[in-house]
Every structure is written in structure tokens, then in C-alpha cells.
Amino acid sequence: MALITVQSSVKLPLIEVSFYIEEEDSFIDYHIYPLRWSTISIFSVAIIWNILADYYGSSVTLFVIYLLLVVLFAYSNRFAFTIKNDHLVYQVFFFKKAIIKKAIYPDQVDQIEFILAGWAKKAAVIEVDNGKNVRLAVLQPEEAYDHLLEFAEEQDIPIVKTDDYLSLERKAERKNNKK
């Protein structure tokens, strides 16, 4: 029996993707950079600073302390998504400690909907029977969505693709055929 092991790591700003494939117990681990996080954090920083400045008065020291806390909080959050043979795992980390760990088994999934996030970014929504749906946007590399699609097909999970998503797939196919 041959044992196949492949390991690689790609590091991008705020995104780390690692692959680990082994014949017996295979899984693929993705780290997610949430699309909405940057927009929400920009507005939150401005609003909270205005409230603090009104209450305590505007001072440079308070502003520097506030910005350091915001930066510390922003870089301490991390999201991970793992595709295993028989289930999916979604985790939220705060200072390298998992504060939310959600294992999703195929019998818990109503469907997986592949959608568009923004203008031309792929996203997926895993609709769960009981509990909150898991929205996966900005998985890197783009092959993560193909792996999720393969998992859904293997586990007989219903798949829904929006028209926008299908047009993005056709565009990618045409681009690959030209190469």
C-alpha cells in the first residue's frame, strides 16, 4: 500500500493556505480573510473614536492607545475552514485559541449554494439544518471551491449555483482555454 503525502504552504497577506493530503485520512485546510471584516472595522473605528472623543476629549495619547487596541484585535482574529473525508470544520480563532469550532457532517447540510461575493469573487454558503449557515467568502486559492464541490458530490449534498457564479465559471474556462 502506497502512502502519498503532499505538503505545501502559500503565504499571502492575512491569508495562509496549507495542504495536507494523505491516503488514509486526508484533509485540506484553508484560512479565510473575511470580505466584510475590513468594511465593518473601518466604520467601527470611526464611530467608536467619535464616541470616545466626545466622552473623554480628543487627545493624542487616547487616540494612539485606541488604535493599538484596534490593531491588536484585528490581527488576533483568524478564521479556518477544513475539508476532511467525512465532514467539514469551520473555526474562529482569537489569539490562536479556537473560540468557535463547528463540525458539519453531511447529514446536517441542507444544501451548499455557490454564489458571488462582490464583483468577481467566488463564495459559498453551507446551509445547515439547525444553527447558523456558514458563509465562505475569499477562500484562497480558488481551487478551494472546487474541493468543496467535490466533497458535496461525494457526500450527495444538494448543490445550487447562482447564474452569476455559473457565468464566472464560464469566464474562467474561456480564460484557461486561451492559455
N, C-alpha and C positions, 0 to 999 in steps of 0.2 A: 504494500500500500504506500503510495507516494504522498508525501506531505508537502504541500505548496504553501510557502509563506512569502508574502509581499508586504513590504513596509515602505512608506514614503511619507514625506511631510512637506507641505507647501505653506509658507507663512506670508500673509498679506496684512496690511494694516487692520488691526482689530479682528482679523479672521484667521483661524488656524484650522486646517483640514488635515486629518490624518487617516490613512487607510490601513487596515489590518485584515488580511484575508488568509484564512487557514481552512483546510478541507473539512475538519471536524466541526469546529464552532466558529463560523465566520461572522464578522460584523464590520460595518462601515460607520465611522464616527465623523460627524460634521459639526463645526462650530458656526454659529449663526450671528451675523451682525444685523440686528433688527432694523427694519426700514423706518419705522415710526419713532424709534428712540431718539434720533437726533432732532427731529422737529419738536417733539414734546419737551425735550430737555432745554432747547433754546428758549421756548416760551416760558417754561417753568423758572429758569434762571432770571429772566427779566421781571417776571411778576413777583417772585419772592424777594428779589433785590429791592423792588419798589416798596414792598410792604416793610421790609427791614429798615430801609432808609427813612420811611415815614415815622416808624416807631422809635428807632434809636438815633436817628440823624445820620446824614451821609458822612462817613469817614473812610479814609483810605484803608486804615487797618481793618475795619469791619469788612470792607469790600474784598480785601486780599484773603482774609480768613474764610469768607463765604465762598470765594472762587476756589480755594484749595479744597474745601469740603465737597464742592460740586465735582471737581475733577477727580478726587479720591473716590467718590461714589460712582461716577460714570465709568471709571476704569476697573472697578471692583466687580461689576456685573458681567456675567458671561452666560451664554445660552449654548446648549449642546443637544444634538439630535443624533441618535444611533439607530441604525437599521441592523437588526440581528436576524437570524434564521427564522425564528418563530414569533418575534414581537418587535415593537418599536419602543424606544425610550427617549423621552423629552425631559431635559434637566435645565434648571435655572440655578446658577451658582452665584454666591455672594462671598467674596474673599476666599475663593477656592473651596467653599463649603456648599454642598448641594442643599438648597433650601426648598426646592420643589423637584421631585423626581416622579415622573409619571410613566409607568409601563403600560403600553397599549397593545393588547392582544387582538388578533384578527376578529374574534367573535364580539369584541366591544365596538368595532368600527362599523358605522352605517355605510359610509362611502368616503372616498378620497376625491376631492374636487381640485382640479388643476386650473389655476386662474392666472391673471396678470396682475402684477403689483407695479404701479407706476406706468410708465410708457412702454417699456420693453423688458421687464424683469419677470421671470417666472416665479410663481408661488404655488403653494398647495395648502389646502385646508383639510385636515383629517377630522371628519365629523364623527364624534363619539356618542354612544348610546346615552350613558349617564355621565354628566360632567361637562366641562368646557371643551369646545373644539380647539384643536391645536393648529395655529396658523404658522406655516413655514414660508418665510419670505427671505430672499437673499441667501440661499444656501450656495456655498461655493465649493467646488466647481459646479457648473450647470448640470453635470452628469448625475448629481445627487437626485434630481427629479426623475431621471431615467431609472436609477436604482430603486426609488420609491415606487415607480410604476411597475417594475419587475416584481417587487415584493407583493404589491397588490394583486398582480396577475397570478402569482404562485399561490397566494392565500385565498383566492376567489373573492376578493373585496371589490364591490362595485366602484367603477371609475367614471368620473364625469369630467369632461374637458370643455371649457367655455370656448366660444367662437374665437375670441381674442387669442387664447392660448394656442388653438389649432393654427391660426394664421401665423403666430410666432414660430411654431414648429415648422410650417411650410417654408417660411423665410430662412430658417436655419438650414433646412435641407437644400434649398436652392444655393445657399452660400457654400455649403460643403460640396455640392456637385460641381461648382465652378472651379474649386481648387484642384 
